[in-house]
Amino acid sequence: MNGTNFSAYGSRKSAGDYQNKNDGYVLNSRFNETDFGLSAGVNRGWGYSHLAVSNFDQHTGIIEGDRNDEGAFLLFPGSPLERVATSEDLKSKNILVPNQRIRHFKLVTDNSFSIGKNRLSAVVGFQHNQRQEFGDPEMPESAEAWFDLKTITYNAGFHFKEKNEWTTTLGVSGMSQTNTNKGEEAIIPNYDLLDA
């Protein structure tokens, strides 16, 4: 069927600290998240070509749960900035240290082309995954751990026309990955991988 298609979505989520009957507000259980995606494609007699892009970005607090002798939550425990969390701290949506930020970007193209009675298909994807962990309240913007992974995947095949109820395909598929740690702490060691 000939035609074109297009779709898009986006969302934004934000939450303050959750509450329970024993603790009240649980300090730094908050999060912020932004997601979006786009896709477009064309279908013709010669085949089709589709493209999809998506992005996930989540920033979450990490619960430590340290308290003083009266049972009040402590903010930035064990640092020179340590203090008792105020009611304003507990009702804020601002992400406190420690926290983590997770991002995932993906781009995929899916294609199929008619060549006489045969067909050529190709799917290529790129992904960029990042995870940052922030733990120093005196340097809240400095990531102590920063996992940075880039991945390229591919799958291409030449599909011969069916003959005597047999379908034959010749193709190649593989992946290339590069992982780099950009912080002082390593979540997974640095590596390069090539697979075919």
Backbone bond lengths (Angstrom), bond angles and torsions (degrees), N, CA, C in turn:
res aa  C-N    CA-C-N  psi(-1)  N-CA   C-N-CA  omega(-1)  CA-C   N-CA-C  phi
1 M - - - 1.458 - - 1.529 109.12 -
2 N 1.312 116.97 125.31 1.452 121.70 179.49 1.518 110.62 -76.36
3 G 1.317 115.42 146.98 1.458 119.10 177.17 1.513 111.42 157.63
4 T 1.299 114.06 178.39 1.464 121.16 176.01 1.519 107.98 -127.49
5 N 1.330 115.47 158.16 1.461 118.90 177.18 1.516 109.65 -141.93
6 F 1.322 114.06 153.58 1.458 120.98 -179.86 1.524 108.34 -153.39
7 S 1.319 116.40 138.73 1.460 120.08 174.23 1.518 109.15 -147.58
8 A 1.308 115.51 156.14 1.463 121.13 179.49 1.523 108.69 -151.28
9 Y 1.323 115.10 149.25 1.461 119.89 174.88 1.517 109.09 -148.08
10 G 1.290 115.42 159.43 1.455 121.36 176.03 1.515 109.70 -158.99
11 S 1.319 115.86 149.33 1.458 119.51 177.25 1.521 109.89 -150.23
12 R 1.316 114.41 153.27 1.458 121.89 176.85 1.514 107.30 -136.45
13 K 1.346 116.57 124.85 1.459 121.59 179.09 1.523 108.52 -124.22
14 S 1.301 115.71 140.82 1.456 120.89 177.46 1.516 108.23 -147.38
15 A 1.331 116.24 133.22 1.460 120.14 -178.52 1.518 109.92 -138.85
16 G 1.317 114.88 141.33 1.455 120.37 172.75 1.521 109.53 -83.70
17 D 1.314 116.50 -172.66 1.461 121.23 -179.48 1.528 110.61 -64.53
18 Y 1.335 116.12 137.35 1.458 119.08 176.74 1.532 109.65 -76.62
19 Q 1.326 115.19 165.08 1.462 121.32 -179.06 1.534 109.98 -122.00
20 N 1.334 115.46 149.79 1.462 120.15 168.02 1.528 107.89 -140.26
21 K 1.322 116.18 168.64 1.469 119.55 -172.00 1.528 112.55 -70.49
22 N 1.330 118.18 -23.00 1.464 119.95 -178.46 1.523 113.27 -87.83
23 D 1.336 116.99 -38.42 1.465 121.05 -173.21 1.524 114.09 -104.95
24 G 1.327 117.38 -16.31 1.457 118.57 -168.82 1.522 107.81 72.56
25 Y 1.334 117.57 -136.94 1.458 120.79 175.68 1.526 109.26 -71.19
26 V 1.337 117.68 132.83 1.460 122.67 178.93 1.527 108.07 -96.55
27 L 1.324 115.97 110.32 1.461 122.76 -171.69 1.528 112.76 -56.03
28 N 1.324 115.21 127.50 1.474 125.77 173.49 1.522 113.39 70.38
29 S 1.333 117.20 27.90 1.467 120.30 173.28 1.528 110.80 -90.67
30 R 1.284 117.48 15.39 1.469 125.24 -176.85 1.525 112.12 -81.60
31 F 1.331 116.24 163.58 1.465 120.49 175.19 1.522 110.49 -156.14
32 N 1.331 114.84 159.38 1.461 123.99 171.81 1.515 107.39 -131.04
33 E 1.322 117.26 139.98 1.468 120.21 -178.75 1.510 110.42 -145.20
34 T 1.329 116.09 134.64 1.458 122.81 176.75 1.520 108.54 -128.66
35 D 1.323 117.20 127.85 1.464 122.57 179.73 1.523 109.61 -131.40
36 F 1.338 115.96 146.33 1.458 119.37 171.26 1.517 109.21 -153.06
37 G 1.310 115.00 160.15 1.461 120.13 177.59 1.517 110.93 -157.56
38 L 1.320 115.72 151.29 1.462 123.24 178.03 1.522 108.15 -137.34
39 S 1.311 116.68 146.10 1.458 120.30 171.59 1.523 108.55 -145.09
40 A 1.327 114.83 146.68 1.461 120.63 179.37 1.516 107.49 -149.19
41 G 1.312 116.19 151.09 1.454 119.18 179.98 1.503 112.54 -162.02
42 V 1.317 113.89 163.58 1.461 120.67 176.97 1.527 107.66 -134.65
43 N 1.329 116.42 137.08 1.464 123.39 177.20 1.528 108.00 -121.90
44 R 1.324 115.50 126.77 1.461 120.83 -179.07 1.528 109.44 -138.94
45 G 1.322 115.84 179.09 1.456 120.23 177.73 1.517 112.52 -62.35
46 W 1.316 116.76 -27.62 1.478 120.49 -179.81 1.526 113.30 -80.45
47 G 1.338 117.11 -10.22 1.455 120.53 -178.42 1.517 111.02 137.97
48 Y 1.316 116.23 -144.36 1.461 119.19 -179.73 1.526 110.10 -150.62
49 S 1.331 114.16 161.66 1.468 122.06 174.42 1.524 107.45 -145.20
50 H 1.336 116.03 123.76 1.462 121.80 -177.50 1.527 109.37 -127.35
51 L 1.318 115.63 145.92 1.463 122.49 179.06 1.529 108.63 -132.88
52 A 1.332 116.59 134.53 1.469 121.02 178.34 1.523 109.36 -134.12
53 V 1.338 115.56 137.08 1.464 122.61 179.44 1.522 107.46 -130.83
54 S 1.343 116.85 136.30 1.464 119.89 175.30 1.522 109.95 -143.71
55 N 1.319 115.11 154.47 1.464 121.00 179.37 1.527 109.43 -143.54
56 F 1.331 115.62 130.79 1.463 123.46 178.83 1.525 107.05 -120.90
57 D 1.331 117.19 130.13 1.472 121.53 -178.40 1.531 107.94 -140.59
58 Q 1.334 115.96 108.69 1.470 120.96 -177.68 1.528 109.68 -124.16
59 H 1.323 114.99 133.15 1.469 122.44 179.29 1.522 106.80 -122.95
60 T 1.338 117.18 114.76 1.458 120.53 -174.96 1.520 111.65 -125.80
61 G 1.313 115.06 144.85 1.449 120.23 172.45 1.520 110.37 -75.46
62 I 1.325 116.35 157.58 1.457 122.04 176.09 1.529 107.31 -114.71
63 I 1.316 116.31 124.02 1.464 121.94 -177.50 1.522 109.56 -77.76
64 E 1.338 116.25 124.97 1.461 120.30 174.69 1.530 110.98 -100.13
65 G 1.313 116.83 -39.64 1.454 120.63 174.41 1.521 115.71 80.11
66 D 1.337 118.17 9.62 1.469 120.18 178.64 1.529 110.53 -68.59
67 R 1.337 115.60 141.01 1.462 121.16 -177.96 1.525 110.02 -135.41
68 N 1.331 114.69 160.72 1.467 119.09 173.72 1.529 109.41 -87.89
69 D 1.326 117.08 -175.25 1.467 121.34 -176.68 1.526 113.18 -63.91
70 E 1.341 116.69 -23.60 1.469 120.55 178.68 1.532 112.22 -87.81
71 G 1.317 117.16 -1.34 1.459 120.56 178.85 1.513 114.86 89.89
72 A 1.341 118.17 6.18 1.467 121.34 179.38 1.537 109.51 -81.59
73 F 1.333 116.07 143.22 1.461 120.67 178.11 1.526 110.55 -63.56
74 L 1.334 115.22 140.36 1.459 121.31 175.44 1.521 109.55 -101.21
75 L 1.312 115.54 136.03 1.459 122.62 176.97 1.525 108.13 -97.83
76 F 1.331 117.38 133.69 1.468 124.54 -179.46 1.528 112.62 55.85
77 P 1.355 118.57 49.11 1.466 120.49 -177.14 1.536 112.41 -61.12
78 G 1.337 114.86 143.57 1.459 120.33 177.69 1.508 115.16 78.79
79 S 1.331 117.58 5.04 1.470 120.90 178.79 1.526 108.96 -118.15
80 P 1.344 117.11 165.46 1.469 119.32 176.60 1.529 113.42 -60.38
81 L 1.346 117.33 -17.75 1.464 121.52 -178.81 1.535 113.03 -92.38
82 E 1.315 117.28 5.90 1.472 121.21 -176.77 1.527 111.06 -56.55
83 R 1.347 115.31 135.75 1.467 121.32 176.78 1.521 108.25 -161.50
84 V 1.323 115.53 167.57 1.463 120.84 176.71 1.532 108.51 -76.54
85 A 1.326 115.95 135.21 1.464 120.84 179.32 1.526 109.85 -69.64
86 T 1.324 116.40 132.09 1.460 121.71 178.48 1.527 110.20 -85.81
87 S 1.320 116.53 170.11 1.468 119.63 177.01 1.525 110.48 -64.16
88 E 1.357 116.92 -30.61 1.470 120.10 176.20 1.529 110.28 -66.40
89 D 1.353 116.70 -40.63 1.466 120.11 176.73 1.525 110.77 -59.66
90 L 1.336 116.72 -41.95 1.456 121.33 -175.85 1.524 113.32 -73.34
91 K 1.323 117.34 -21.74 1.463 120.60 -178.46 1.523 113.14 -103.05
92 S 1.332 117.14 0.36 1.462 121.29 179.90 1.522 110.81 -79.78
93 K 1.329 116.62 156.82 1.466 121.84 173.47 1.528 111.49 -103.82
94 N 1.341 117.12 0.83 1.465 120.06 177.22 1.527 109.34 -69.47
95 I 1.330 115.98 132.06 1.464 120.82 -178.71 1.527 109.03 -73.00
96 L 1.335 115.93 129.40 1.460 122.20 -179.35 1.528 110.46 -99.39
97 V 1.333 116.37 162.75 1.466 121.71 172.62 1.520 107.66 -83.67
98 P 1.356 118.29 134.27 1.461 128.60 5.18 1.532 112.01 -83.01
99 N 1.334 114.66 153.40 1.455 120.12 178.39 1.512 109.80 -155.71
100 Q 1.314 115.10 171.47 1.457 120.19 175.98 1.521 109.91 -138.24
101 R 1.334 114.42 152.21 1.461 121.04 176.47 1.523 107.73 -125.65
102 I 1.338 115.79 128.37 1.461 121.87 -179.16 1.522 108.06 -120.56
103 R 1.343 114.85 126.77 1.463 120.55 178.56 1.527 110.00 -127.93
104 H 1.323 115.45 140.32 1.464 120.66 177.98 1.527 108.38 -140.76
105 F 1.340 115.45 114.22 1.466 122.04 177.21 1.525 108.07 -108.98
106 K 1.326 116.68 135.50 1.470 120.24 -179.75 1.525 110.68 -137.12
107 L 1.339 115.29 137.22 1.459 123.42 177.19 1.522 107.15 -133.05
108 V 1.341 117.29 124.78 1.469 121.46 -178.14 1.520 109.20 -134.90
109 T 1.333 115.58 135.25 1.455 120.14 172.62 1.526 108.43 -121.45
110 D 1.328 115.92 131.87 1.468 123.18 -176.94 1.526 107.40 -123.15
111 N 1.342 116.44 121.32 1.460 120.71 -172.27 1.522 111.26 -134.48
112 S 1.340 115.86 148.47 1.458 122.35 175.06 1.526 108.20 -146.52
113 F 1.338 115.69 126.76 1.466 120.92 -175.92 1.519 110.02 -126.32
114 S 1.333 116.37 131.08 1.461 121.38 175.89 1.521 109.41 -78.34
115 I 1.335 115.26 133.69 1.466 121.42 175.67 1.525 106.04 -129.35
116 G 1.323 115.53 93.75 1.453 119.48 -171.46 1.521 109.05 63.52
117 K 1.337 116.61 -125.33 1.464 120.37 177.39 1.520 111.51 -96.32
118 N 1.308 116.00 5.96 1.463 121.83 178.22 1.529 109.39 -102.73
119 R 1.326 116.10 176.87 1.467 119.23 -178.75 1.526 109.49 -145.21
120 L 1.318 115.67 141.14 1.463 122.80 175.43 1.522 108.38 -112.90
121 S 1.332 116.91 127.08 1.466 120.44 178.48 1.526 109.32 -119.39
122 A 1.312 115.77 148.19 1.466 120.86 178.87 1.523 109.07 -150.92
123 V 1.327 115.38 126.34 1.464 122.22 175.58 1.522 106.84 -124.60
124 V 1.326 115.81 123.56 1.467 121.27 -179.69 1.524 107.91 -129.16
125 G 1.329 115.93 134.96 1.462 119.96 -179.32 1.515 111.95 -134.53
126 F 1.329 114.67 150.95 1.468 121.78 174.41 1.518 107.50 -130.71
127 Q 1.345 116.89 133.66 1.457 121.84 176.12 1.522 109.61 -131.20
128 H 1.314 114.53 141.65 1.471 120.93 176.58 1.525 107.48 -128.25
129 N 1.339 115.98 109.80 1.462 122.18 179.77 1.526 109.49 -107.03
130 Q 1.335 116.14 131.95 1.456 120.81 177.15 1.530 109.51 -135.06
131 R 1.324 114.95 136.14 1.462 120.58 173.53 1.516 107.78 -132.83
132 Q 1.322 115.44 121.54 1.460 121.23 178.60 1.521 109.19 -116.01
133 E 1.325 115.76 139.88 1.460 121.11 175.97 1.522 108.80 -121.91
134 F 1.329 115.60 129.53 1.467 122.76 -177.63 1.526 108.04 -116.47
135 G 1.342 117.01 124.02 1.450 119.10 -174.81 1.513 116.11 -133.83
136 D 1.333 117.80 -2.12 1.465 120.87 -177.28 1.530 109.59 -105.84
137 P 1.342 118.35 107.98 1.472 119.29 -178.10 1.524 113.83 -65.16
138 E 1.336 116.84 -18.93 1.464 119.35 177.32 1.526 111.89 -81.32
139 M 1.334 117.00 -19.24 1.469 122.70 174.63 1.525 108.18 -134.21
140 P 1.328 117.33 69.82 1.473 120.57 -171.42 1.528 114.66 -65.35
141 E 1.328 118.23 -19.80 1.468 120.84 -178.35 1.523 112.24 -93.54
142 S 1.334 117.77 -3.58 1.461 121.96 -177.42 1.525 109.89 -94.24
143 A 1.337 116.38 117.45 1.461 121.41 -178.45 1.521 109.98 -77.90
144 E 1.335 116.26 120.75 1.458 120.29 176.29 1.530 111.10 -75.41
145 A 1.317 116.52 -32.87 1.467 122.02 174.45 1.526 107.64 -128.74
146 W 1.330 116.27 137.26 1.463 121.10 -179.16 1.525 107.88 -146.59
147 F 1.322 115.76 98.48 1.460 124.13 178.42 1.523 107.42 -87.93
148 D 1.339 117.55 123.23 1.463 122.57 -175.56 1.528 108.07 -130.26
149 L 1.328 117.21 105.58 1.460 122.32 -175.35 1.525 110.17 -119.26
150 K 1.337 115.63 125.80 1.470 121.54 175.85 1.531 108.03 -115.07
151 T 1.339 115.79 132.76 1.463 121.50 -176.43 1.525 109.91 -132.89
152 I 1.330 115.65 131.79 1.466 122.12 172.04 1.531 106.76 -118.35
153 T 1.322 116.81 128.73 1.462 121.63 176.49 1.528 108.90 -122.77
154 Y 1.333 115.84 149.73 1.456 119.55 179.47 1.528 109.51 -147.92
155 N 1.319 114.59 150.33 1.457 121.74 178.13 1.523 106.58 -152.29
156 A 1.326 116.46 114.27 1.461 121.07 -179.57 1.521 108.89 -127.89
157 G 1.321 116.57 141.11 1.460 120.15 -179.05 1.513 112.30 -147.43
158 F 1.320 114.67 143.49 1.462 120.57 172.94 1.518 106.73 -105.65
159 H 1.326 116.69 116.26 1.458 123.25 -174.29 1.534 109.06 -103.11
160 F 1.345 116.39 111.66 1.452 120.95 179.39 1.524 109.89 -76.06
161 K 1.320 115.51 152.92 1.469 118.81 179.43 1.523 109.60 -61.81
162 E 1.306 115.24 150.86 1.467 120.98 -178.62 1.523 110.26 -64.99
163 K 1.331 115.24 136.81 1.462 120.07 179.32 1.514 108.66 -139.27
164 N 1.338 116.19 123.62 1.471 122.42 -178.94 1.530 111.35 52.13
165 E 1.321 116.74 41.91 1.465 125.19 179.32 1.535 112.76 65.01
166 W 1.313 116.49 19.77 1.464 121.93 174.90 1.526 108.97 -108.65
167 T 1.323 115.24 136.59 1.464 121.11 174.92 1.525 107.95 -116.23
168 T 1.320 116.21 126.87 1.461 121.21 -177.23 1.524 109.71 -119.25
169 T 1.310 114.99 134.60 1.464 121.10 178.32 1.524 109.29 -133.96
170 L 1.318 116.65 134.25 1.458 122.64 170.71 1.517 107.25 -113.85
171 G 1.338 116.38 134.88 1.461 116.48 -177.28 1.503 113.31 -162.60
172 V 1.313 114.00 -177.70 1.458 122.31 178.48 1.524 107.94 -144.28
173 S 1.329 115.79 144.28 1.462 120.04 175.24 1.515 108.22 -144.39
174 G 1.298 115.94 157.24 1.455 118.54 -179.78 1.505 112.36 -177.95
175 M 1.334 113.34 -175.40 1.453 120.34 -176.12 1.520 109.44 -152.52
176 S 1.312 115.07 145.98 1.458 121.93 173.19 1.531 107.59 -129.04
177 Q 1.335 116.43 130.00 1.464 120.93 -179.67 1.524 110.27 -131.51
178 T 1.327 114.49 143.85 1.466 121.33 172.54 1.513 107.97 -133.86
179 N 1.329 116.16 121.25 1.460 121.07 177.07 1.522 109.55 -112.21
180 T 1.321 116.45 129.19 1.463 122.31 -179.17 1.516 108.93 -130.36
181 N 1.314 116.57 132.30 1.461 121.59 173.07 1.523 108.61 -96.15
182 K 1.336 115.48 122.12 1.462 120.41 -176.95 1.521 112.56 -105.73
183 G 1.340 116.56 2.75 1.457 120.96 178.47 1.518 110.50 -113.06
184 E 1.341 115.98 178.54 1.459 120.44 179.33 1.517 111.88 -69.64
185 E 1.331 117.25 -33.17 1.457 121.85 -179.36 1.524 109.68 -99.56
186 A 1.322 116.72 141.45 1.461 121.86 179.97 1.522 109.65 -104.57
187 I 1.320 117.08 123.14 1.460 121.68 175.10 1.531 109.01 -77.05
188 I 1.321 116.88 -48.43 1.477 125.22 173.42 1.524 105.68 -131.98
189 P 1.340 118.94 137.92 1.481 119.90 -179.08 1.540 111.82 -57.83
190 N 1.341 115.79 154.00 1.453 121.28 175.30 1.539 109.33 -59.08
191 Y 1.333 116.45 142.35 1.457 118.75 174.65 1.516 110.61 -161.95
192 D 1.329 114.95 158.76 1.466 123.94 170.28 1.520 107.05 -122.63
193 L 1.319 116.81 137.16 1.460 121.29 -178.04 1.518 108.78 -134.51
194 L 1.321 115.96 134.59 1.466 121.93 175.54 1.508 107.88 -130.08
195 D 1.318 117.29 121.26 1.455 122.06 -177.04 1.527 108.80 -130.20
196 A 1.348 116.61 133.92 1.461 119.93 179.06 1.514 109.00 -143.97
